[in-house]
Amino acid sequence: MPRITVTVDGITYEEDVEPRLLLVHLLRDRLGKTGTPVGCDTSNCGACTVMLDGRSVKSCSVLAVQADGCDVVTIEGLGAGGSMHPMQRAFHEEHALQCGYCTPGMVMAAIDLLRDDPDPSEEAIRHGLEGNLCRCTGYCNIVRAVRRGAQEMGQAVKTS
Amino acid sequence: MIPAQFDYVRPGSLAEACAELAADEDAKVLAGGQSLLPLLRLRLAYPSKLVDVGRLPELSGVHDRGDHVYIGAMTTHDEVIRSAVVTEGCPLLALATATVADPAVRHRGTLGGSLAHADPAGDLPAVVLALDGVLVAGSEEGEREIPAAEFFVDYLETALRPGEVLAGVKIPKLGPGWGFHYEKFHRTAQAWAIVGVAAAVRRADGAIAEARIGLTNMGATPLRAAAAESALRGAELGDQVRQACEMADEGTSPPADLHAQPDYRRHLARVLTRRAVLAAAGSP
């Protein structure tokens, strides 16, 4: 069984994994990172989106062995010192969720979008989140939250 | 679902990867995994072993080689879109790649993986075919070049032999005067193309001097709209172009599925070809 080394939310783990183990199952079942849900399991919905070496990926479409030597950030690794990440806070304040199942993936995809476009337009947000599906709130509040999160993150950068 | 069991190796070189594949006919190449992993999860494929070539440095990167652009097979879609060499040397590829799936998939999926998977509904095979790309296959014997027109053999089937790995793609640069457009028709974001049309058009004196048109999802392989291409030679923008594009579905055998029947796909091919040609000619 291959042994992998992977850093998840700042902690490095060594794990023996079956080659067929998906990254999302490593995160949830072995490391207890249940903040990352399994949604559609067919690469469509984006609920399981995490950062792999700084880029958004659908963790149901990555094998754990492919993450060997990589740095993973999940929704659980975003906040610091018990406080929410500005994007999480924006989702909360703009009521950008109802059941919340898609939220971890939405937040990760939104943060990834801001790497290229720190102040995205509504159209850019809708396009940038096309790989993430929400089946209850709809997208209006999500788009609003991403706009607000982007502004607060920009503000944080400017004042720090 | 959880995939069935398989072995996994991550060779340190292309030669090692080829040896692994040559030694086991049920082994399969793993690139970015964005097509293969869903197939494994749905248990539509049962490889004995995955040979992970995703990290081989010799298979990655974009290189300007004068008359053509060379793109390593493991270059991700995201890297293709961001490459200035691609956007300048073969902009049609960048345009089409930006429509592939969604950002997260484009971070993992690779150009070579998409071409070797040879799904006729994929956007990139038709583009490489339209641009007369040349696919470079590596094996224990060395490299072999395969023109795109001979590479796509049948549905999900390529001219790659057992023990060969797609190493990269050469895309000839088209000179000044060419315009490009990729017209994709799908009903939902991130969905596959119901039909897609890749067009490269050279204009001269208000007419079309030359057109190259690749069709996505109009048969078991990507196809060139050969009849429309010849009819477009010398066609003036306007009615002549419209008439020529009515031939875009000649020689195709589009599939029937939940999204469309063949006659609807033929209709789409004609309409989308007209749109793609006019947009590429700078006259939308």
Interface residues (C-beta under 8 A of the other chain):
Chain A: P2 E18 P19 R20 L22 H25 D41 T42 S43 N44 G46 T49 L52 R55 S56 V57 K58 C60 S61 V62 L63 V65 Q66 D68 A109 D112 L113 H127 G128 E130 G131 N132
Chain B: M1 I2 P3 A4 Q5 F6 D7 Y8 R10 L30 G33 Q34 L37 P38 L40 R41 L42 L50 D52 G54 D78 A101 D102 P103 A104 V105 H107 R108 A189 Q190
